[in-house]
């Protein structure tokens, strides 16, 4: 479910990426925020339908704010790896997505090719018991 708050977060991120020139390097070029949002939702629906037979608990889980705050305070977490645009925490200055198109929303891509500095939270698709 896309909340009004998440919609505002995504629109601000898209505007920030456009102003910083990130949209100039995305192919095909973004047409509008609305078209990118439709693409994002379609991609999520496709991913979700591929895993309907597996016991996957969540594709867009956001950690409760008190857990995130504890990670930031006690383990000095400063980044999110493998986050989704639908669940990343905008309090972190950087986040990584597996999808190159997410650069339209200021996401860094390919978390395994970038040097990790500091500690990060990772949000792969998961089953509750595995976590």
C-alpha positions, 0 to 999 in steps of 0.5 A: 500500500502506498501511503500519502507519506511515502508518495511525498518521500518519493516525489521529493527524492525524484525532484532531488535526483532531477535537480542534481542531474541524475535523470540525465544518465538514466535511459530511457529518460524519465518522462514524469514522476507519475510515469516513474511511479506507475513503473515502480508499482508495476515492478513491485506487483510483478515481483510479488506475483513471482513469489506468491507460492513461497512463504515470503512474509514481506516485500516492503517492510519498514523497520519501526522507527525505534529499531532504526533509531537504536541501530543508528545510535548504538551500531552507528548505522548510516546506510540501507542496502538493498532497500526498496523505494517503497520501504527505505528510510529517508532518515538515512542519507544513502540507500541502495536498490538492486534496480538501476532505474531507481536512480530516478529516485536518488537510489544508489545501485549495485550495493556489492560493487560499492565500497561499504563505509560504516555499518548498514541495514540490509533489506532483502526479500525475506521470510520472518523466521529466517530474519 
